[in-house]
Amino acid sequence: MPGVTAGIAYSQNLSTSGSVAPYTYSIQSGALPIGLAFSSAGVFSGTPTAKGTYTFTVRSTDSSVGSGPYSTDKTYSISVAGKTQVITMAATATASYGDADLVPGASSDSGLPVTYTSGDPAIATIVAGKVRI
């Protein structure tokens, strides 16, 4: 199955041939990515929220009568990639030892908060999301 990206809507239809239509579908084992749903019409839809590889088995059942209905199982995998995030940094102010703490002012296009760490705590530390020199 085509790969998908976390946070981006996804839709994929399964199809079956060679027997009596219409077909119904069901998940027999495994797990779908969080945020995706699967219908008995064979449609995956939704917005996955967690990256990873998800493997599951789908059963397709035909509508034959008499000695039927007949079913077949197939195993699928969907790989969900993490969404690319862009972090924008604000202009850096000049500061000296003893000045008020600086607000770094970075933002991300994902809406997630930006956190900071210091490469050398002897020179600068992070206190409540601000840089202290």
N, CA, C and O atoms as a DFTB+ gen file, in Angstrom:
532 C
 N C O
     1  1       0.850      -1.172       0.000
     2  2       0.000       0.000       0.000
     3  2       0.893       1.231       0.000
     4  3       1.995       1.198       0.548
     5  1       0.429       2.316      -0.609
     6  2       1.248       3.530      -0.641
     7  2       1.528       4.036       0.772
     8  3       0.696       3.904       1.669
     9  1       2.705       4.614       0.953
    10  2       3.048       5.196       2.241
    11  2       2.255       6.463       2.501
    12  3       1.736       7.086       1.575
    13  1       2.168       6.834       3.761
    14  2       1.420       8.019       4.154
    15  2       2.267       8.843       5.115
    16  3       3.296       8.379       5.608
    17  1       1.828      10.058       5.372
    18  2       2.525      10.962       6.275
    19  2       1.613      11.344       7.424
    20  3       0.452      11.696       7.212
    21  1       2.132      11.277       8.632
    22  2       1.359      11.663       9.813
    23  2       0.844      13.081       9.641
    24  3       1.572      13.965       9.189
    25  1      -0.412      13.295      10.003
    26  2      -1.008      14.618       9.937
    27  2      -1.593      14.985       8.590
    28  3      -2.140      16.078       8.439
    29  1      -1.494      14.102       7.603
    30  2      -2.026      14.383       6.265
    31  2      -3.110      13.354       5.951
    32  3      -2.906      12.153       6.129
    33  1      -4.267      13.835       5.480
    34  2      -5.409      12.964       5.181
    35  2      -5.021      11.900       4.160
    36  3      -4.222      12.146       3.256
    37  1      -5.600      10.715       4.323
    38  2      -5.277       9.556       3.483
    39  2      -6.560       8.830       3.122
    40  3      -7.469       8.719       3.944
    41  1      -6.634       8.334       1.889
    42  2      -7.761       7.512       1.467
    43  2      -7.262       6.503       0.442
    44  3      -6.519       6.847      -0.477
    45  1      -7.682       5.250       0.612
    46  2      -7.271       4.192      -0.314
    47  2      -8.393       3.166      -0.377
    48  3      -8.936       2.772       0.655
    49  1      -8.744       2.730      -1.591
    50  2      -9.793       1.729      -1.787
    51  2      -9.168       0.387      -2.149
    52  3      -8.239       0.327      -2.954
    53  1      -9.681      -0.692      -1.553
    54  2      -9.294      -2.039      -1.961
    55  2     -10.292      -2.524      -2.999
    56  3     -11.430      -2.056      -3.043
    57  1      -9.862      -3.464      -3.834
    58  2     -10.794      -4.062      -4.798
    59  2     -10.513      -5.560      -4.877
    60  3      -9.409      -6.027      -4.596
    61  1     -11.547      -6.288      -5.267
    62  2     -11.466      -7.741      -5.413
    63  2     -12.127      -8.097      -6.738
    64  3     -13.086      -7.448      -7.155
    65  1     -11.611      -9.131      -7.397
    66  2     -12.231      -9.577      -8.645
    67  2     -12.174     -11.101      -8.712
    68  3     -11.475     -11.745      -7.930
    69  1     -12.915     -11.658      -9.649
    70  2     -12.850     -13.094      -9.895
    71  2     -13.891     -13.911      -9.173
    72  3     -13.809     -15.139      -9.145
    73  1     -14.864     -13.253      -8.591
    74  2     -15.922     -13.980      -7.897
    75  2     -17.202     -13.157      -7.991
    76  3     -17.347     -12.338      -8.898
    77  1     -18.133     -13.369      -7.060
    78  2     -19.435     -12.721      -7.124
    79  2     -19.434     -11.432      -6.295
    80  3     -19.257     -11.458      -5.077
    81  1     -19.635     -10.308      -6.986
    82  2     -19.714      -9.012      -6.307
    83  2     -21.117      -8.831      -5.746
    84  3     -22.022      -9.537      -6.191
    85  1     -21.352      -7.942      -4.813
    86  2     -20.353      -7.084      -4.156
    87  2     -19.573      -7.856      -3.091
    88  3     -19.962      -8.945      -2.668
    89  1     -18.462      -7.253      -2.677
    90  2     -17.579      -7.845      -1.686
    91  2     -17.667      -7.056      -0.395
    92  3     -17.924      -5.852      -0.409
    93  1     -17.456      -7.729       0.711
    94  2     -17.337      -7.038       1.996
    95  2     -15.943      -7.326       2.539
    96  3     -15.340      -8.356       2.234
    97  1     -15.448      -6.406       3.343
    98  2     -14.085      -6.480       3.856
    99  2     -14.090      -6.336       5.373
   100  3     -14.946      -5.669       5.953
   101  1     -13.110      -6.981       5.995
   102  2     -12.944      -6.847       7.445
   103  2     -11.478      -7.044       7.807
   104  3     -10.745      -7.756       7.120
   105  1     -11.066      -6.406       8.887
   106  2      -9.707      -6.592       9.416
   107  2      -9.733      -7.859      10.272
   108  3     -10.542      -7.979      11.193
   109  1      -8.842      -8.800       9.959
   110  2      -8.789     -10.062      10.687
   111  2      -7.753     -10.055      11.805
   112  3      -7.953     -10.682      12.845
   113  1      -6.661      -9.356      11.597
   114  2      -5.610      -9.295      12.613
   115  2      -4.741      -8.075      12.359
   116  3      -4.788      -7.469      11.288
   117  1      -3.946      -7.727      13.363
   118  2      -3.055      -6.575      13.240
   119  2      -3.765      -5.299      13.633
   120  3      -4.873      -5.320      14.170
   121  1      -3.110      -4.196      13.358
   122  2      -3.645      -2.891      13.753
   123  2      -3.419      -1.864      12.657
   124  3      -2.378      -1.845      12.000
   125  1      -4.413      -1.017      12.479
   126  2      -4.290       0.121      11.554
   127  2      -3.549       1.248      12.248
   128  3      -3.504       1.297      13.477
   129  1      -2.965       2.158      11.472
   130  2      -2.381       3.351      12.085
   131  2      -3.442       4.131      12.864
   132  3      -4.592       4.219      12.433
   133  1      -3.063       4.684      13.992
   134  2      -3.977       5.508      14.784
   135  2      -4.465       6.651      13.907
   136  3      -3.665       7.341      13.276
   137  1      -5.776       6.850      13.868
   138  2      -6.367       7.909      13.055
   139  2      -6.943       7.424      11.738
   140  3      -7.668       8.166      11.075
   141  1      -6.632       6.177      11.339
   142  2      -7.209       5.624      10.112
   143  2      -8.371       4.700      10.464
   144  3      -8.326       3.978      11.460
   145  1      -9.400       4.732       9.639
   146  2     -10.546       3.839       9.784
   147  2     -10.607       2.957       8.547
   148  3     -10.032       3.280       7.507
   149  1     -11.315       1.835       8.675
   150  2     -11.493       0.915       7.557
   151  2     -12.959       0.514       7.493
   152  3     -13.533       0.083       8.493
   153  1     -13.565       0.656       6.317
   154  2     -14.992       0.342       6.175
   155  2     -15.184      -1.043       5.568
   156  3     -14.266      -1.609       4.975
   157  1     -16.381      -1.573       5.726
   158  2     -16.705      -2.888       5.149
   159  2     -16.754      -2.826       3.617
   160  3     -16.811      -3.862       2.955
   161  1     -16.731      -1.612       3.055
   162  2     -16.659      -1.446       1.600
   163  2     -15.211      -1.480       1.102
   164  3     -14.968      -1.371      -0.100
   165  1     -14.242      -1.632       2.027
   166  2     -12.837      -1.726       1.634
   167  2     -12.141      -0.388       1.498
   168  3     -11.193      -0.259       0.725
   169  1     -12.602       0.618       2.245
   170  2     -12.022       1.961       2.140
   171  2     -11.268       2.312       3.418
   172  3     -11.823       2.285       4.517
   173  1      -9.991       2.642       3.245
   174  2      -9.189       3.204       4.327
   175  2      -9.341       4.709       4.235
   176  3      -9.225       5.271       3.146
   177  1      -9.597       5.378       5.354
   178  2      -9.700       6.833       5.316
   179  2      -9.371       7.404       6.683
   180  3      -9.534       6.740       7.707
   181  1      -8.909       8.638       6.681
   182  2      -8.606       9.333       7.922
   183  2      -7.264      10.012       7.848
   184  3      -6.653      10.116       6.784
   185  1      -6.815      10.475       9.004
   186  2      -5.538      11.164       9.104
   187  2      -4.698      10.460      10.164
   188  3      -4.975      10.582      11.357
   189  1      -3.671       9.722       9.734
   190  2      -2.830       9.032      10.711
   191  2      -2.086      10.035      11.591
   192  3      -1.692      11.106      11.129
   193  1      -1.898       9.680      12.858
   194  2      -1.284      10.628      13.791
   195  2       0.070      10.181      14.329
   196  3       0.784      10.988      14.924
   197  1       0.440       8.916      14.136
   198  2       1.699       8.416      14.694
   199  2       2.509       7.699      13.621
   200  3       1.985       6.860      12.888
   201  1       3.805       8.044      13.537
   202  2       4.631       7.379      12.533
   203  2       4.935       5.950      12.959
   204  3       4.878       5.609      14.141
   205  1       5.257       5.127      11.975
   206  2       5.578       3.726      12.220
   207  2       5.104       2.868      11.066
   208  3       4.508       3.366      10.110
   209  1       5.375       1.564      11.162
   210  2       4.910       0.615      10.157
   211  2       3.841      -0.257      10.796
   212  3       4.048      -0.819      11.872
   213  1       2.719      -0.363      10.141
   214  2       1.554      -1.075      10.662
   215  2       1.207      -2.207       9.704
   216  3       1.030      -1.976       8.508
   217  1       1.110      -3.420      10.217
   218  2       0.805      -4.595       9.410
   219  2      -0.510      -5.200       9.887
   220  3      -0.748      -5.323      11.089
   221  1      -1.350      -5.569       8.947
   222  2      -2.675      -6.094       9.282
   223  2      -3.143      -7.004       8.145
   224  3      -2.641      -6.927       7.024
   225  1      -4.108      -7.861       8.453
   226  2      -4.669      -8.779       7.466
   227  2      -6.123      -8.415       7.210
   228  3      -6.905      -8.233       8.142
   229  1      -6.476      -8.311       5.920
   230  2      -7.837      -7.973       5.499
   231  2      -8.474      -9.211       4.860
   232  3      -7.848      -9.903       4.058
   233  1      -9.718      -9.470       5.227
   234  2     -10.489     -10.549       4.599
   235  2     -11.484      -9.933       3.618
   236  3     -12.208      -8.994       3.949
   237  1     -11.503     -10.487       2.399
   238  2     -12.480     -10.110       1.368
   239  2     -13.446     -11.271       1.223
   240  3     -13.029     -12.409       1.008
   241  1     -14.750     -10.981       1.342
   242  2     -15.782     -12.023       1.242
   243  2     -16.726     -11.675       0.110
   244  3     -17.222     -10.551       0.026
   245  1     -16.973     -12.642      -0.761
   246  2     -17.872     -12.382      -1.897
   247  2     -19.328     -12.578      -1.491
   248  3     -19.634     -12.856      -0.331
   249  1     -20.229     -12.428      -2.478
   250  2     -21.675     -12.525      -2.223
   251  2     -22.286     -13.778      -2.821
   252  3     -23.495     -13.837      -3.046
   253  1     -21.458     -14.779      -3.078
   254  2     -22.000     -15.998      -3.699
   255  2     -22.916     -16.750      -2.729
   256  3     -22.788     -16.640      -1.509
   257  1     -23.833     -17.509      -3.304
   258  2     -24.766     -18.310      -2.510
   259  2     -24.526     -19.782      -2.838
   260  3     -23.666     -20.106      -3.657
   261  1     -25.263     -20.646      -2.217
   262  2     -25.051     -22.079      -2.449
   263  2     -23.927     -22.549      -1.552
   264  3     -24.066     -22.549      -0.329
   265  1     -22.820     -22.946      -2.142
   266  2     -21.688     -23.401      -1.334
   267  2     -20.844     -22.248      -0.807
   268  3     -19.918     -22.480      -0.030
   269  1     -21.142     -20.991      -1.214
   270  2     -20.406     -19.802      -0.749
   271  2     -21.038     -19.224       0.489
   272  3     -21.886     -19.900       1.071
   273  1     -20.717     -18.084       0.927
   274  2     -19.761     -17.181       0.274
   275  2     -18.313     -17.640       0.481
   276  3     -18.002     -18.428       1.374
   277  1     -17.442     -17.106      -0.390
   278  2     -16.023     -17.434      -0.349
   279  2     -15.240     -16.230       0.142
   280  3     -15.594     -15.080      -0.116
   281  1     -14.162     -16.530       0.859
   282  2     -13.327     -15.457       1.427
   283  2     -11.867     -15.724       1.109
   284  3     -11.456     -16.862       0.882
   285  1     -11.108     -14.663       1.100
   286  2      -9.655     -14.767       0.999
   287  2      -9.042     -13.687       1.875
   288  3      -9.608     -12.605       2.029
   289  1      -7.885     -13.985       2.446
   290  2      -7.186     -13.033       3.311
   291  2      -5.910     -12.554       2.632
   292  3      -5.251     -13.302       1.910
   293  1      -5.579     -11.302       2.876
   294  2      -4.327     -10.744       2.356
   295  2      -3.739      -9.828       3.427
   296  3      -4.453      -9.058       4.070
   297  1      -2.418      -9.930       3.602
   298  2      -1.721      -9.096       4.583
   299  2      -1.145      -7.867       3.888
   300  3      -0.551      -7.963       2.814
   301  1      -1.332      -6.715       4.521
   302  2      -0.856      -5.423       4.012
   303  2      -0.003      -4.739       5.072
   304  3      -0.104      -5.039       6.262
   305  1       0.836      -3.817       4.618
   306  2       1.593      -2.950       5.529
   307  2       1.446      -1.514       5.055
   308  3       1.462      -1.230       3.858
   309  1       1.306      -0.626       6.010
   310  2       1.298       0.811       5.721
   311  2       2.419       1.435       6.540
   312  3       2.491       1.240       7.754
   313  1       3.284       2.178       5.880
   314  2       4.341       2.911       6.570
   315  2       3.928       4.370       6.685
   316  3       3.664       5.032       5.681
   317  1       3.876       4.863       7.913
   318  2       3.514       6.257       8.169
   319  2       4.789       7.006       8.518
   320  3       5.457       6.698       9.505
   321  1       5.114       7.988       7.698
   322  2       6.304       8.815       7.927
   323  2       5.941      10.005       8.812
   324  3       4.803      10.472       8.803
   325  1       6.905      10.481       9.564
   326  2       6.691      11.688      10.357
   327  2       6.616      12.899       9.446
   328  3       7.269      12.947       8.403
   329  1       5.836      13.850       9.838
   330  2       5.684      15.073       9.048
   331  2       6.928      15.958       9.213
   332  3       7.474      16.078      10.309
   333  1       7.358      16.562       8.125
   334  2       8.472      17.491       8.169
   335  2       8.026      18.750       8.909
   336  3       6.924      19.255       8.697
   337  1       8.885      19.234       9.762
   338  2       8.557      20.423      10.549
   339  2       9.587      21.520      10.253
   340  3      10.787      21.248      10.214
   341  1       9.130      22.734      10.047
   342  2      10.017      23.878       9.827
   343  2       9.971      24.755      11.071
   344  3       8.901      25.159      11.525
   345  1      11.153      25.043      11.614
   346  2      11.250      25.924      12.778
   347  2      11.844      27.251      12.318
   348  3      12.903      27.290      11.691
   349  1      11.147      28.329      12.639
   350  2      11.584      29.673      12.258
   351  2      12.126      30.374      13.498
   352  3      11.448      30.466      14.522
   353  1      13.336      30.859      13.392
   354  2      13.971      31.551      14.511
   355  2      13.773      33.065      14.368
   356  3      13.879      33.618      13.273
   357  1      13.487      33.714      15.484
   358  2      13.370      35.174      15.502
   359  2      14.773      35.771      15.441
   360  3      15.759      35.080      15.696
   361  1      14.858      37.057      15.103
   362  2      16.158      37.738      15.094
   363  2      16.757      37.667      16.501
   364  3      16.052      37.833      17.497
   365  1      18.061      37.420      16.564
   366  2      18.732      37.282      17.852
   367  2      19.151      38.647      18.383
   368  3      19.796      39.431      17.687
   369  1      18.774      38.912      19.622
   370  2      19.154      40.177      20.272
   371  2      20.553      40.031      20.867
   372  3      21.022      38.920      21.116
   373  1      21.201      41.153      21.088
   374  2      22.511      41.153      21.743
   375  2      22.287      41.207      23.247
   376  3      21.444      41.961      23.733
   377  1      23.046      40.403      23.977
   378  2      22.895      40.375      25.423
   379  2      24.255      40.203      26.078
   380  3      25.183      39.652      25.486
   381  1      24.353      40.676      27.290
   382  2      25.567      40.548      28.086
   383  2      25.215      39.920      29.418
   384  3      24.047      39.866      29.803
   385  1      26.220      39.453      30.107
   386  2      26.026      38.847      31.421
   387  2      25.280      39.824      32.326
   388  3      25.645      40.994      32.434
   389  1      24.219      39.317      32.980
   390  2      23.442      40.144      33.896
   391  2      22.242      40.816      33.261
   392  3      21.386      41.331      33.979
   393  1      22.148      40.830      31.916
   394  2      20.978      41.417      31.249
   395  2      19.745      40.559      31.539
   396  3      19.861      39.424      32.002
   397  1      18.578      41.110      31.264
   398  2      17.332      40.351      31.420
   399  2      17.360      39.125      30.513
   400  3      18.011      39.128      29.468
   401  1      16.654      38.088      30.918
   402  2      16.591      36.864      30.109
   403  2      16.020      37.176      28.729
   404  3      15.129      38.012      28.584
   405  1      16.550      36.488      27.721
   406  2      16.111      36.678      26.329
   407  2      15.007      35.689      25.972
   408  3      15.047      34.528      26.381
   409  1      14.038      36.146      25.221
   410  2      13.001      35.266      24.690
   411  2      13.435      34.882      23.281
   412  3      13.461      35.735      22.394
   413  1      13.778      33.605      23.057
   414  2      14.277      33.213      21.737
   415  2      13.266      33.425      20.615
   416  3      13.655      33.789      19.505
   417  1      11.984      33.209      20.873
   418  2      10.949      33.536      19.891
   419  2      10.885      32.646      18.677
   420  3      10.486      33.112      17.610
   421  1      11.261      31.378      18.790
   422  2      11.142      30.466      17.654
   423  2       9.714      29.933      17.580
   424  3       9.019      29.839      18.592
   425  1       9.288      29.583      16.360
   426  2       7.965      28.985      16.177
   427  2       8.086      27.861      15.154
   428  3       9.025      27.823      14.360
   429  1       7.112      26.942      15.190
   430  2       7.131      25.827      14.240
   431  2       5.838      25.824      13.428
   432  3       4.780      26.222      13.915
   433  1       5.945      25.369      12.185
   434  2       4.748      25.324      11.331
   435  2       3.797      24.196      11.722
   436  3       2.665      24.147      11.242
   437  1       4.250      23.286      12.594
   438  2       3.383      22.194      13.031
   439  2       2.477      22.603      14.185
   440  3       1.516      21.904      14.507
   441  1       2.787      23.741      14.808
   442  2       2.023      24.173      15.964
   443  2       2.546      23.592      17.270
   444  3       2.076      23.960      18.347
   445  1       3.515      22.684      17.181
   446  2       4.108      22.119      18.395
   447  2       5.002      23.163      19.057
   448  3       5.577      24.007      18.368
   449  1       5.128      23.119      20.384
   450  2       6.002      24.085      21.050
   451  2       7.468      23.809      20.723
   452  3       7.858      22.663      20.504
   453  1       8.260      24.849      20.693
   454  2       9.698      24.733      20.477
   455  2      10.367      24.800      21.841
   456  3      10.095      25.709      22.626
   457  1      11.235      23.846      22.123
   458  2      11.985      23.858      23.380
   459  2      13.455      24.104      23.075
   460  3      13.908      23.898      21.949
   461  1      14.190      24.542      24.078
   462  2      15.575      24.948      23.892
   463  2      16.480      24.216      24.866
   464  3      16.059      23.840      25.959
   465  1      17.724      24.017      24.462
   466  2      18.768      23.516      25.349
   467  2      20.014      24.352      25.109
   468  3      20.174      24.965      24.054
   469  1      20.885      24.367      26.094
   470  2      22.133      25.113      25.975
   471  2      23.262      24.148      25.661
   472  3      23.372      23.081      26.265
   473  1      24.089      24.531      24.720
   474  2      25.267      23.729      24.394
   475  2      26.359      23.868      25.446
   476  3      27.235      23.008      25.544
   477  1      26.320      24.936      26.232
   478  2      27.312      25.161      27.289
   479  2      26.648      25.889      28.447
   480  3      26.593      27.119      28.455
   481  1      26.142      25.138      29.429
   482  2      25.443      25.758      30.562
   483  2      26.314      26.697      31.391
   484  3      25.785      27.463      32.197
   485  1      27.639      26.660      31.212
   486  2      28.503      27.609      31.918
   487  2      28.367      29.008      31.320
   488  3      28.696      29.996      31.976
   489  1      27.886      29.096      30.083
   490  2      27.730      30.389      29.412
   491  2      26.266      30.821      29.407
   492  3      25.960      31.978      29.695
   493  1      25.366      29.902      29.083
   494  2      23.942      30.242      29.009
   495  2      23.116      29.055      29.490
   496  3      23.456      27.898      29.245
   497  1      22.035      29.369      30.171
   498  2      21.099      28.336      30.607
   499  2      19.708      28.710      30.109
   500  3      19.449      29.852      29.730
   501  1      18.832      27.729      30.121
   502  2      17.441      27.966      29.719
   503  2      16.596      27.922      30.976
   504  3      16.592      26.925      31.698
   505  1      15.877      29.008      31.236
   506  2      15.017      29.125      32.414
   507  2      13.624      29.517      31.922
   508  3      13.431      30.597      31.363
   509  1      12.650      28.616      32.140
   510  2      11.260      28.876      31.739
   511  2      11.155      29.309      30.274
   512  3      10.397      30.220      29.941
   513  1      11.929      28.641      29.399
   514  2      11.864      28.930      27.972
   515  2      12.607      30.174      27.526
   516  3      12.502      30.583      26.369
   517  1      13.373      30.790      28.455
   518  2      14.151      31.986      28.123
   519  2      15.634      31.691      28.315
   520  3      16.010      30.808      29.087
   521  1      16.480      32.450      27.595
   522  2      17.922      32.259      27.674
   523  2      18.489      33.224      28.730
   524  3      18.288      34.437      28.666
   525  1      19.197      32.641      29.695
   526  2      19.849      33.439      30.726
   527  2      21.365      33.342      30.538
   528  3      21.944      32.255      30.504
   529  1      21.994      34.541      30.415
   530  2      23.443      34.610      30.216
   531  2      24.118      34.927      31.539
   532  3      25.344      35.031      31.597
